[in-house]
Amino acid sequence: MKQKVVIIGYGFDTRLFLAQTLGALGYEVSIIALNITKSKPIDYYSKYVKHYYYTQGDYEDKILHILLNECKDDNQKVVIIPINDFSASVLDKNLELLKPHFLFQHIHHSQGAVVEWMNKEKQKKLAQLVGMNVAASIDIEIVNRTYEIPADVHYPCFTKTRSFTSGYKHTLHRCENEHELREVLDYLCQMYENLTLMVEDYKEIEKEYAVVGVSDGKNVIIPAVMEILSMAKGSDRGIALQGKVMPCNGYEDLIKLFELYIREIGFVGMFDIDFYRCEGLYYFGELNLRIGGSGFAVISQGVNLPEMHIKSLLGKNIDGLRKEITSSVTYLNERICTENWFEGHLTNHEFFSIFKSSDVSAIKCKHDRKPEFIFWLKTIKKYFILWKRNLFK
């Protein structure tokens, strides 16, 4: 009997890569896509996807309905892999309801613990405690669409929400002075009645990095370091457009701190940690309690993080699986790259240069060609629609 796995979240690229990776190993894969779209997502066409479900957005009740009515199996506990913060929070908030039928990431099997650790201030305090550098910050509370700016805010500053589930991208702003900070707060007051905003001392970032890994609660595996070569702009800002996967050589002390950090939390599951270099020092950025969008680049190099995670949840041995990479490769995120291209943030030359200079792809699979074909078919069609629109303008 095949082990069943359900993948939940936005981003067809991550869903697709996980489905192809696990499907090729013999797992039976189902997908719950949180997509607001009329057309079928790219991963719908993968031969490795057994069942495909939609929720048309962030609807907790619909996710639970699909899981409990369509995905559970009386003969086995089905593994669930969330790929975004919302789906991870739904599983965590309903752990007691779901755990009789499913296996998924957790912290000490305690309901609500994963959501608690999505709080960035809590993350930063632990990072500082284990010996990492963190940027100083202060909170500003928006209550009933009103706020007060503390006198001790340092400028320039950088704003972000404390919670990953509260419109994260809308809150990312650099402010040079109080006037600009007030403009950001006024803008957020139009969107949110109540919100806790973290205001950090701005750091001039020299380089941005990330690590992805997996933990069984005691053993933490971080196989590589990813250097971000370029970031997306516009609606996808804050997401890596292109990056380089490198061995951990030269980062060993930092990796040990990250491993200690995850063990202190007691997290079981896949994760990624963002960090950056400023004035020669490495600073902790944030922890994502699920696999990140660039995780495919590490998995493509033979370190199968989702398989390790599934086997750990099932109590199986992972000693024979590869746990580190030994060479560097450059990767790109096709979905984000094309969206930035359509939005006008990349010229034609920049777009094709990024593709040409990248070694690893999220959607290419020689054993599952149709999703890549559909992806390029849709891309070309959309390009000509935009070209005609611009021509008439």
SULNOR-V645693 format. One record per backbone hydrogen bond with DSSP energy under -1.0 kcal/mol. CO is the residue of the C=O (numbers start at 1). NH is the residue of the N-H. If there is no record, write none. Layout:
# SULNOR-V645693
co/nh
CO/NH
CO/NH
This chain:
# SULNOR-V645693
co/nh
3/28
4/79
5/30
6/81
7/32
8/83
9/34
11/15
12/16
13/17
14/18
15/19
16/20
17/21
18/22
19/23
20/24
22/27
23/26
28/5
29/50
30/7
31/53
32/9
33/35
33/55
41/44
42/45
43/46
46/49
51/31
53/33
57/59
59/63
60/64
61/65
62/66
63/67
64/68
65/69
66/70
66/71
67/72
78/103
79/6
81/8
84/88
85/89
86/90
87/91
88/92
89/93
90/94
92/95
92/112
94/98
95/99
98/101
98/102
101/78
103/80
106/268
107/110
110/113
112/116
113/117
115/118
116/119
119/123
120/124
121/125
122/126
123/127
124/128
125/129
126/130
127/132
133/284
136/201
138/199
140/197
142/195
143/146
146/143
150/153
156/202
157/175
158/200
159/173
160/198
162/120
163/166
168/171
169/172
173/159
175/157
177/181
178/182
179/183
180/184
181/185
182/186
183/187
184/188
185/189
188/192
193/145
195/142
196/162
197/140
198/160
199/138
200/158
203/205
207/277
208/228
209/275
210/226
211/273
213/271
214/221
215/269
219/216
221/214
223/325
225/246
226/210
227/244
230/241
230/242
233/236
234/237
236/239
239/232
241/333
242/229
242/230
243/331
244/227
245/329
246/225
248/251
251/255
252/256
253/257
254/258
255/259
256/260
257/261
258/262
259/263
260/264
261/265
262/266
262/267
268/106
269/215
271/213
272/288
273/211
274/285
274/286
275/209
276/283
277/206
277/207
278/281
281/278
283/276
286/274
288/272
288/290
292/295
294/297
295/299
296/300
298/301
298/303
299/302
303/305
304/308
305/309
306/310
307/311
308/312
309/313
310/314
311/316
312/315
318/321
329/245
330/359
330/360
331/243
333/337
334/338
335/339
336/340
337/341
338/342
339/343
340/345
341/344
347/351
348/352
349/353
350/354
351/355
352/356
353/357
355/358
360/332
365/368
369/373
370/374
371/375
372/376
373/377
374/378
375/379
376/380
377/381
378/382
379/383
380/384
381/385
382/386
383/387
384/388
385/389
386/390
387/391
388/392
389/393
